[in-house]
Amino acid sequence: MKLQQSLMIIMGLILFAGCKKYLSEEPKKQASIKTVDQLEALVDNATDFSNIASQTAAYSTDDTEIPKALYQNNSTAFTIDNLQYYVNSVDGVVAAATDALWSGEFKKIFTANLILENIDQVTGDDVRRQRVKADAYFIRAYSYWVLANYYCAPYSAANLNALGLPLKKTVNYTESLKRATLQETYDFILSDIAEAQKVTNDDVESLRPWRVSKKAIAAFLSRVYLFRGEYDQSLAQAEIALTTATAKLVDYNTLVPGIPVSYANPAATLKYVEQNDWAASKFLYWSEFYYTRYAYTGAQWFVPSNGLLALYDTQNDLRYKSFMIPNGGRRFSVVTPSAFRYTVFNDGRYIPEGPSFGEVLLNKAEVLARKGDASGAMNTVNILRQKRMSTYTALTAIDKDDAIKKVLEERRREMPFALRWYDIRRFSVNDYPADNVTVVRDFFEVNLTGVNMNAPKTYTLSANRLLVPINGVEMDASKGQIAQNPY
């Protein structure tokens, strides 16, 4: 009971920091933290840590499409805040009442800093102390990587002196909020990862997959180095991660039906697979994960674009048949026109974002393709496809360019929405123009308060818009310290 009371005090402090904009508010008091148990319990608050609440991931990429007819007939199915992200409006995002992604990730960073400030003073087992310390460093590194890949320019030699992030290393409210450079931000992320690598746990802990391990770090580094264009390092880390004995591919042929949902006027029955019914007590333990992280949308509707749907073999690809729900808009009273819905876990709220076995295979395949090993790339991709197709046919590639194209298409089929924003950004700055993506919206004029359906408008996501504006509330709370991105 005493431990529970202490944790309530600590969590109250963290929640206070989040709702009062931690970046500008002094915590009222330092909670009574005395044991490793208390700090470990914070790390084990997996439901809180696993959510990445990104409207950008849900609405801003070419994976999403809201046709004009869909909006005209069902305008109440989409909020004006979501539409600001859909058309990538700088003014609309800045003017929103809040930004759950920014505040949510800095809340995690605050918790990590709270742990690091107390871990060497509390009583308890030294082995657990070192494990919790490694967890805190990795939590902070992961959140900073996420933030950097939304609010900062894409990583490239030309952007290293561009605006990075406020580097919060303590819970002290007087710590500067001035944005570091992008180079300094990545140096900080990698230094935290280096500290996390001191963890003694080699492989993913199946009962607590949100805890850090050497294999989880290797899986994440395969992503980090891929995004930095450091292909040899990405490949080396992928090879380490793939030696896991815990994370594993799920054969989608083994998925069983979930609970169907029926509607009237007009009659319709939507069929789901079992994951759609899973609550946190199950989806937090998704066996493909090295490290538990989910892209989250409270709207519960990832609206797949025609371009995304066209990439699937609709007869044999179980990702399409299991997760792309025809007429899924009925969940939101959408009847005309019929609209697809992408849903994986918990009635469409959560889709995998953390490092997974499938992602690591795709990281490896992409590196091999970019290095000119077309057959090696296809062999690696086909390991994944064997677990995703009802009737499996191996992919082949005739040359490097064909291999890159097919790997990137497979990547998009495997991880829509969650990683697409990240990928579009890195494609824009690498040395391979053929993978560049231009996001175009054929929609209506969207202003700060509504949508003018009498004014059709085409929006194009330009290269200098591949970073999310910082919310005006956050900037005001910083009292002028946080600079806005240039547009």
Secondary structure, DSSP 8 states (H G I E B T S, - for coil): -HHHHHHHHHHHHHHHHHHTTGGG---S------BHHHHHHHHT-HHHHHEEE-HHHHHSSTTB---HHHHHH-GGGS-HHHHHHHTT-HHHHHTSS--HHHHHHHHHHHHHHHHHHHTTTSBS-HHHHHHHHHHHHHHHHHHHHHHHHHHS--SSGGGTTSEEEE---SS-TTS---EEEHHHHHHHHHHHHHHHTT----S--TT-TTS--HHHHHHHHHHHHHHTT-HHHHHHHHHHHTT-SS-----GGG--B---EEETTTTEEE--BGGGG--HHHHTT-TTBSS--EEE-TT--B-B-HHHHTTS-TTTBHHHHHHEETTGGGGGT--SS---EE--BTTTTEEE-S-BHHHHHHHHHHHHHHTT-HHHHHHHHHHHHTTTBSS------SSHHHHHHHHHHHHHHHSTTTTHHHHHHHHTTSS-GGG---EEEEEEEE-SS-EEEEEEEEEEE-GGGSS----HHHHHHTTT-S-----
